[in-house]
Amino acid sequence: MVDESIRKTLSNIPLLKSNAGPRDSETWSQRLKEEYLSLIKYVDNNKKADNDWFRLQSNEQGTKWFGKCWYIHNLLKYEFNIEFDIPVTYPTTAPEIALPELDGKTAKMYRGGKICLTDHFKPLWAKNVPKFGIGHAMALGLGPWLAVEIPELIEKGIVKYKNN
C-alpha cells in the first residue's frame, strides 16, 4: 500500500525511461541525463517547499555519488556525508546509500554505514524498475530513514550536535 504522503512525494519526482546501467555504455549516458534532470527537479521542488535536505554530485562516469544530507532536530542542523556507488546491475538493483560516520551506531545499518532499506524501500524499487532513480532513492529511502533514525540517535546521545 502506498499512502498519500508517498504519492505526493512521488508526484514531485520525474520518472525515468531508460533501462540502462553503467555497463550499457551507449545508453548509460541517456539514463544519467535523465537521473540528473529528475534530481534537479526534485531538489528544486524541495527548495520551493522549504524542505531542502541534501546535495549530491557524481564522478564523471556517474558511477560514484557523494555529498551531504542534513536533518533539523530541535532547531539544530545535523549534517552527514552521503556516498554510494551505482551497482553494475542498476537500475534493477537499487543503490546502497551509506552515511559512513554513522557506521555501527544503529542496528538499522550495514557494514560501512549502509542504511537498511530492505523491508520498505527495496520492494517498492523492484516494482518500479526502470522508472525509479537516484531521486527516488533519496526521497523514499534515505529521507524516511533519517526521519526515523536520527531523532532516536540524538535522544540516546549517540549523535551529537557539531557547531559549525
Secondary structure, DSSP 8 states (H G I E B T S, - for coil): ---HHHHHHHHTS--------TT-HHHHHHHHHHHHHHHHHHHHHHHHTT---EEEEE-TTS-EEEEEEEEEETTEEEEEEEEEE--TTTTTS----B-GGGTTS-SSEETTTEE--TTTHHHHHHHTTTT--HHHHIIIIIHHHHHHHHHHHHHTTSS-----
